[in-house]
Amino acid sequence: KAGVTQTPRYLIKTRGQQVTLSCSPISGHRSVSWYQQTPGQGLQFLFEYFSETQRNKGNFPGRFSGRQFSNSRSEMNVSTLELGDSALYLCASSRGGLAGGNEQFFGPGTRLTVL
Amino acid sequence: AQTVTQSQPEMSVQEAETVTLSCTYDTSESDYYLFWYKQPPSRQMILVIRQEAYKQQNATENRFSVNFQKAAKSFSLKISDSQLGDAAMYFCAYRSEGFQKLVFGTGTRLLVSP
């Protein structure tokens, strides 16, 4: 069974640009969550999508947005990039049930560098 | 809001020895889940072990076990017979019942020497 895949693995952008990151969950998984990992702030939850609907959202500015498609693939978009957006962006997929210890499987991440 | 604290930025252990990583959390909820994730240099986050708050029995996965003290809000990870491949960042994480969101601690870097 293929794991969670994220594309691209590395990105270099300049301030003010926008970027789109993609995440393909494990087959059969309907929930995709996104996390930002930085040395200063650690791992922070961005948002979660389930069946094409945003189900939960972290405390990030509106420049960070996402969506999920009918095949459960998800994209996140960051507009007007700032230097502080440089981070490893991780996505995690799960079956999506809210009860029980629903295991989340992480992708390898996308390393975004903003110059 | 829930918080997770890992007070050990770095720990060292020799091969074949045992090491314990500490984690405390703060919550007013009664139903939740706790996890330990491992992040090796490759950056891929891997689930090591999980614990349901309603279970009193401590979870065990091969060489990995936890000491879950619900009243003290403590959730430590014990790694027995440490191996070189155990070297990684270890994150403690909390998840509320009814949500997918994980709240992570700041991580503990584990160094394993031959």
Chai-1 contact restraints between the chains, C-beta under 6 A:
chainA,res_idxA,chainB,res_idxB,connection_type,confidence,min_distance_angstrom,max_distance_angstrom,comment,restraint_id
A,S31,B,Q100,contact,1.0,0.0,6.0,A-B,restraint_1
A,S33,B,Q100,contact,1.0,0.0,6.0,A-B,restraint_2
A,G42,B,T106,contact,1.0,0.0,6.0,A-B,restraint_3
A,L43,B,F104,contact,1.0,0.0,6.0,A-B,restraint_4
A,F45,B,K101,contact,1.0,0.0,6.0,A-B,restraint_5
A,E48,B,Q100,contact,1.0,0.0,6.0,A-B,restraint_6
A,N56,B,K101,contact,1.0,0.0,6.0,A-B,restraint_7
A,L98,B,G98,contact,1.0,0.0,6.0,A-B,restraint_8
A,G101,B,Y33,contact,1.0,0.0,6.0,A-B,restraint_9
A,G101,B,R50,contact,1.0,0.0,6.0,A-B,restraint_10
A,G101,B,E52,contact,1.0,0.0,6.0,A-B,restraint_11
A,F106,B,M45,contact,1.0,0.0,6.0,A-B,restraint_12
A,P108,B,Q44,contact,1.0,0.0,6.0,A-B,restraint_13
A,G109,B,R43,contact,1.0,0.0,6.0,A-B,restraint_14
